[in-house]
Amino acid sequence: MTAKDNSRAEILKTRYKARKLITEAEARYIISHATTSSNEWVVVQHCENWFDIRDMTEAEVTDMLEDLDRERAAKLASGIANPH
């Protein structure tokens, strides 16, 4: 990870304090056992990453996903990421 990537990760971590990066196994467990959430969603998958979003509002989830989409689009445009 470069310094720029670390900086971006810190910004996202600060902006989305409730967002927790988890494994797919943890996501499946949460999906089958979750009893509380501030919205109707409990986990979100974006590309290969899973996030525990039980403590986020729908607006926060939407903003987070839009930021992740913009970040992915920028990586694709710059050639850093492969679309396949």
C-alpha positions as protocol buffer text, in pm:
chain_id: "A"
residue {
  index: 1
  type: MET
  ca { x: 0 y: 0 z: 0 }
}
residue {
  index: 2
  type: THR
  ca { x: 129 y: 343 z: -87 }
}
residue {
  index: 3
  type: ALA
  ca { x: 111 y: 649 z: 135 }
}
residue {
  index: 4
  type: LYS
  ca { x: -177 y: 775 z: -80 }
}
residue {
  index: 5
  type: ASP
  ca { x: -366 y: 446 z: -30 }
}
residue {
  index: 6
  type: ASN
  ca { x: -305 y: 464 z: 345 }
}
residue {
  index: 7
  type: SER
  ca { x: -431 y: 822 z: 351 }
}
residue {
  index: 8
  type: ARG
  ca { x: -746 y: 723 z: 159 }
}
residue {
  index: 9
  type: ALA
  ca { x: -806 y: 432 z: 396 }
}
residue {
  index: 10
  type: GLU
  ca { x: -775 y: 665 z: 696 }
}
residue {
  index: 11
  type: ILE
  ca { x: -1022 y: 911 z: 542 }
}
residue {
  index: 12
  type: LEU
  ca { x: -1272 y: 631 z: 478 }
}
residue {
  index: 13
  type: LYS
  ca { x: -1216 y: 489 z: 825 }
}
residue {
  index: 14
  type: THR
  ca { x: -1285 y: 829 z: 979 }
}
residue {
  index: 15
  type: ARG
  ca { x: -1585 y: 903 z: 761 }
}
residue {
  index: 16
  type: TYR
  ca { x: -1742 y: 562 z: 810 }
}
residue {
  index: 17
  type: LYS
  ca { x: -1657 y: 477 z: 1169 }
}
residue {
  index: 18
  type: ALA
  ca { x: -1922 y: 203 z: 1178 }
}
residue {
  index: 19
  type: ARG
  ca { x: -1793 y: 32 z: 863 }
}
residue {
  index: 20
  type: LYS
  ca { x: -1607 y: -287 z: 947 }
}
residue {
  index: 21
  type: LEU
  ca { x: -1419 y: -492 z: 687 }
}
residue {
  index: 22
  type: ILE
  ca { x: -1496 y: -859 z: 748 }
}
residue {
  index: 23
  type: THR
  ca { x: -1439 y: -1197 z: 583 }
}
residue {
  index: 24
  type: GLU
  ca { x: -1698 y: -1378 z: 374 }
}
residue {
  index: 25
  type: ALA
  ca { x: -1736 y: -1639 z: 650 }
}
residue {
  index: 26
  type: GLU
  ca { x: -1807 y: -1365 z: 905 }
}
residue {
  index: 27
  type: ALA
  ca { x: -2058 y: -1210 z: 665 }
}
residue {
  index: 28
  type: ARG
  ca { x: -2243 y: -1539 z: 624 }
}
residue {
  index: 29
  type: TYR
  ca { x: -2255 y: -1580 z: 1002 }
}
residue {
  index: 30
  type: ILE
  ca { x: -2388 y: -1227 z: 1052 }
}
residue {
  index: 31
  type: ILE
  ca { x: -2651 y: -1277 z: 780 }
}
residue {
  index: 32
  type: SER
  ca { x: -2780 y: -1590 z: 948 }
}
residue {
  index: 33
  type: HIS
  ca { x: -2758 y: -1467 z: 1310 }
}
residue {
  index: 34
  type: ALA
  ca { x: -2801 y: -1087 z: 1308 }
}
residue {
  index: 35
  type: THR
  ca { x: -3082 y: -960 z: 1528 }
}
residue {
  index: 36
  type: THR
  ca { x: -3023 y: -585 z: 1532 }
}
residue {
  index: 37
  type: SER
  ca { x: -2938 y: -327 z: 1270 }
}
residue {
  index: 38
  type: SER
  ca { x: -2999 y: 47 z: 1232 }
}
residue {
  index: 39
  type: ASN
  ca { x: -3135 y: -30 z: 884 }
}
residue {
  index: 40
  type: GLU
  ca { x: -3265 y: -341 z: 708 }
}
residue {
  index: 41
  type: TRP
  ca { x: -2916 y: -440 z: 586 }
}
residue {
  index: 42
  type: VAL
  ca { x: -2649 y: -614 z: 792 }
}
residue {
  index: 43
  type: VAL
  ca { x: -2364 y: -674 z: 545 }
}
residue {
  index: 44
  type: VAL
  ca { x: -2261 y: -544 z: 204 }
}
residue {
  index: 45
  type: GLN
  ca { x: -2025 y: -696 z: -50 }
}
residue {
  index: 46
  type: HIS
  ca { x: -1834 y: -457 z: -274 }
}
residue {
  index: 47
  type: CYS
  ca { x: -1608 y: -632 z: -524 }
}
residue {
  index: 48
  type: GLU
  ca { x: -1417 y: -885 z: -313 }
}
residue {
  index: 49
  type: ASN
  ca { x: -1467 y: -700 z: 16 }
}
residue {
  index: 50
  type: TRP
  ca { x: -1738 y: -762 z: 275 }
}
residue {
  index: 51
  type: PHE
  ca { x: -1850 y: -497 z: 525 }
}
residue {
  index: 52
  type: ASP
  ca { x: -2047 y: -523 z: 849 }
}
residue {
  index: 53
  type: ILE
  ca { x: -2283 y: -224 z: 826 }
}
residue {
  index: 54
  type: ARG
  ca { x: -2525 y: -295 z: 1110 }
}
residue {
  index: 55
  type: ASP
  ca { x: -2438 y: 33 z: 1285 }
}
residue {
  index: 56
  type: MET
  ca { x: -2474 y: 250 z: 974 }
}
residue {
  index: 57
  type: THR
  ca { x: -2778 y: 441 z: 850 }
}
residue {
  index: 58
  type: GLU
  ca { x: -2905 y: 387 z: 496 }
}
residue {
  index: 59
  type: ALA
  ca { x: -2764 y: 727 z: 397 }
}
residue {
  index: 60
  type: GLU
  ca { x: -2420 y: 634 z: 534 }
}
residue {
  index: 61
  type: VAL
  ca { x: -2430 y: 301 z: 347 }
}
residue {
  index: 62
  type: THR
  ca { x: -2527 y: 477 z: 23 }
}
residue {
  index: 63
  type: ASP
  ca { x: -2247 y: 734 z: 64 }
}
residue {
  index: 64
  type: MET
  ca { x: -1994 y: 461 z: 144 }
}
residue {
  index: 65
  type: LEU
  ca { x: -2087 y: 256 z: -163 }
}
residue {
  index: 66
  type: GLU
  ca { x: -2074 y: 562 z: -387 }
}
residue {
  index: 67
  type: ASP
  ca { x: -1724 y: 641 z: -255 }
}
residue {
  index: 68
  type: LEU
  ca { x: -1612 y: 282 z: -313 }
}
residue {
  index: 69
  type: ASP
  ca { x: -1754 y: 293 z: -668 }
}
residue {
  index: 70
  type: ARG
  ca { x: -1573 y: 620 z: -741 }
}
residue {
  index: 71
  type: GLU
  ca { x: -1249 y: 476 z: -605 }
}
residue {
  index: 72
  type: ARG
  ca { x: -1288 y: 164 z: -822 }
}
residue {
  index: 73
  type: ALA
  ca { x: -1367 y: 372 z: -1131 }
}
residue {
  index: 74
  type: ALA
  ca { x: -1056 y: 584 z: -1072 }
}
residue {
  index: 75
  type: LYS
  ca { x: -841 y: 271 z: -1039 }
}
residue {
  index: 76
  type: LEU
  ca { x: -987 y: 125 z: -1359 }
}
residue {
  index: 77
  type: ALA
  ca { x: -928 y: 452 z: -1546 }
}
residue {
  index: 78
  type: SER
  ca { x: -568 y: 470 z: -1428 }
}
residue {
  index: 79
  type: GLY
  ca { x: -500 y: 104 z: -1512 }
}
residue {
  index: 80
  type: ILE
  ca { x: -432 y: 6 z: -1151 }
}
residue {
  index: 81
  type: ALA
  ca { x: -729 y: -230 z: -1135 }
}
residue {
  index: 82
  type: ASN
  ca { x: -833 y: -494 z: -1385 }
}
residue {
  index: 83
  type: PRO
  ca { x: -1208 y: -510 z: -1462 }
}
residue {
  index: 84
  type: HIS
  ca { x: -1201 y: -890 z: -1471 }
}
